[in-house]
Amino acid sequence: MNVDLRQHKNLIQELDRLFPLQNPRPTDSIDTIRYNSGARSVVEKLLHELYRQEQEGEEYFKVLNSE
């Protein structure tokens, strides 16, 4: 991903709060289940990429500090 998500950490955390991981209810329509699943999958991708970028950032600074 070519976007530095670390600059948008607060937004990603807010999306995680707005679209929590939840099981569908028996009363949910298929459209609702699909919408919630799609929204959550975007949040999961952003969280994963944010974590990866934070880890890479730590490694980058370790290399800089060791020189």
MOJO-V169541 format. One record per residue. N is the residue number from 0. SS is DSSP state (hx for helix, st for strand, lp for the rest). PSI is psi in degrees with one decimal (* if undefined). Layout:
N:SS:PSI ; N:SS:PSI
This chain:
0:lp:133.7 ; 1:lp:10.7 ; 2:lp:133.7 ; 3:lp:98.2 ; 4:hx:-15.3 ; 5:hx:-26.6 ; 6:hx:-14.8 ; 7:hx:24.2 ; 8:hx:-42.4 ; 9:hx:-39.6 ; 10:hx:-44.0 ; 11:hx:-40.0 ; 12:hx:-37.2 ; 13:hx:-40.7 ; 14:hx:-37.8 ; 15:hx:-36.7 ; 16:hx:-40.4 ; 17:hx:-31.6 ; 18:lp:71.2 ; 19:lp:160.5 ; 20:lp:120.3 ; 21:lp:150.9 ; 22:lp:144.0 ; 23:lp:148.1 ; 24:lp:153.1 ; 25:lp:-24.4 ; 26:lp:-7.9 ; 27:lp:138.7 ; 28:lp:162.1 ; 29:hx:-39.8 ; 30:hx:-41.8 ; 31:hx:-43.7 ; 32:hx:-44.8 ; 33:hx:-42.7 ; 34:hx:-51.0 ; 35:hx:-39.3 ; 36:hx:-43.2 ; 37:hx:-43.5 ; 38:hx:-43.9 ; 39:hx:-35.7 ; 40:hx:-33.7 ; 41:hx:-44.7 ; 42:hx:-43.3 ; 43:hx:-41.9 ; 44:hx:-44.9 ; 45:hx:-42.3 ; 46:hx:-42.0 ; 47:hx:-46.3 ; 48:hx:-38.2 ; 49:hx:-46.7 ; 50:hx:-44.5 ; 51:hx:-45.1 ; 52:hx:-36.8 ; 53:hx:-39.3 ; 54:hx:-43.8 ; 55:hx:-37.5 ; 56:hx:-41.6 ; 57:hx:-42.8 ; 58:hx:-39.8 ; 59:hx:-44.5 ; 60:hx:-30.1 ; 61:hx:-41.3 ; 62:hx:-44.9 ; 63:hx:-41.5 ; 64:hx:-21.5 ; 65:hx:-13.3 ; 66:lp:*
